Each structure stands twice: as structure tokens, then as C-alpha cells.
Amino acid sequence: MSTLHRPSPIDYLFLSAETERQPMHVGCLLRYRTAADELGADDAAAATLHALLSRDEVMAPFNYRLVTRWGMPYWLEEASVDISQHVHHIHLPEGSGEQALLDLVGALHGRCMDRTAPLWRVWVISGLANRRYAVYCQIHHALLDGVSGVRMIAGAHATDPNERNMNPFWAPDVARGRTTALAGKPDSAAALPTARALGRRFLEAQVAAGQGLVKNWWQQRAEIGGCGLFSAPETALNKRVSESRRLVADSISLSRIQSVAR
């Protein structure tokens, strides 16, 4: 039996603000290198793809599908999920380098996800040079925030090289006490709301989202010494966002990052 849940006000903001020009998902690119005495990279990618597709038990909220009821968005909790809609394979031309990988991920990241299925996707990418393959994960920000998503993806990796059969981030892991990715009990929406209740929820969502934006702005204003909302100089980082997406990777030392933090 499917169950309806109400999105939080912040989740509602991410859903309503999304456009073709402004996707509201987060992504994580994972790169792997096989050892010389192990499987080749393409074989390892194929084994990874098979393992991911075999994990078809999906925990909340990765089994939440977006629907509209009474003019408002709701999460419909599905009893089962077709894992083949979410886990895909892309094979780049043999010997592809870093730029080809980043161009591919940039193209994938720049497209909005299909809202007819739960809002997360995974691509296993093979064909890379130097015994490498990659996995790109994409999760809508309304489904899970970026920090929590990265923690879950990291938790799906073993720290012991001899440990095998780790469950992916969407699958429950009873042995490790992981049966849901939700921070608290979901807000059930099984009861049919009245028109007045719907209007109140809509206004509450708008007010809460606005309060969150104002609070965020005041905190940033205090941290950067009283700079006005529109007084920052124009840079490559605050220009108008277009439909184009490009992912650029670089290696930065921890000491440089720590110096910026201070």
C-alpha cells in the first residue's frame, strides 16, 4: 500500500523553484582505480553495475515519488522501485581521460531529473584510461540534502579492503542499523485535507521558506562585514546562471582550504 507524505517547507521551495535553467539536484562523482593484480577497470565496472542492480530493496526516502494531490506536491511512498530506472551504464571511448569524464558528468548534471520516478540516479562509467572507472550519483535536494547524501554515499564504502558486499546508499542495511535515510518520522498525509488547510499549508511553506532565506542572508551579511545584498562585485561566480553546465575538477591542498577557512 502506498503512503502520502507532505514535503517540508524547505523541500517545497526546492521543488517549486526548479526550472530547466535551474535544476535543484546535487551530485557526487566517485572515481576508482583497480590494482594491477585485480580485474581490469571495465570488468570491475561491470561487476559494480551488476551488484548495484541486484540491490533492488529501496528504503525511504529513495522510494518517494513526487505526485500532485489537491493542487499541492506530495511524496508518494512506493512499495517497490524499478531499480533499472535509476542505475545506468555509460561506456566512454576506450582510453578516455579526465576531461571526457568531466564533460559527460557536466552534461548529466545539467539536466533536470524525470519526476515520474523517485528523484535519484546513478551512472556507472567505464572506458577510462589507467585502470579507472567512475560512478556518478545524483539526488534531488528536496529528497536529501547534499551533506547527508555525501555521508550516506561514504558510508556505503568499506574502510577494510577485505570487506565485501557493501550495500549502496539507497538500500537498507539491517546489520549496520540503517533502515531509513529520514532524519525523523515522515509527515503522513493520508487524510484528505480541506481547502482551508491546503491554503494554510501553502502560506506556511512560503513564509517558512522566506524566513529561511532572510535568516541565511543576515548570517552571511554578518560574516562578510555588512555587505549589502546586491553590493558584491561581479565575478565569474555570481553571474546569471544559464542552461549550460560544466564541471571542472582540480586538486587543492588541505592547507590552502584551511587558510581560507580562517
Secondary structure, DSSP 4 states (H G I P E B T S, - for coil): --EEEPPPHHHHHHHHH--SSS--EEEEEEEEE--TTS--HHHHHHHHHHHHHH-----TTTTEEEEEETTEEEEEE-S---GGGTEEEEEEEEEE-HHHHHHHHHHHHTSPPPTTS-SEEEEEEEEESTTEEEEEEEEETTTS-HHHHHHHHHHTS-SSTT---PPPTTS-BGGGTBS---SS---B--SPPPHHHHHHHHHHHHHHHHHHHHHHHHHHHHHTTS--TT-SPP-TTSSPP-S----------HHHHHHHH-
